[in-house]
Amino acid sequence: MIFDHRTHELQPGRLCDFLALYESEGLPVQTKHLGHPVGYFADRTQRRAVRASDPAWQACRQKSRSS
């Protein structure tokens, strides 16, 4: 079993905003390209590349950076 553990840094007091944004905009794009987040295996790199090129994902990332 492989685990991908990540640490994200957010501005203090912005966690709720980030989670709301991710739930409404980020997760739908992620699920569209990566499937339901149970596990990502051999094709993970390709799926992430396709997700990264999606304008909706880029917009969500930009919003999360300015939050």
C-alpha angles and dihedrals in degrees: 000000000000123000123196106205117190135181120210123195117215133180112264112270094017101094095100091049091049094048092048091050092047092048094049101037113005102049095050091054092044092050090047092058105024102031124230111337100253097111139329116215138166097343095046095107093053093046092049091050091053091047091049090057093052110107091216090057091046090051092050092050091049091051091049091053093053095044 
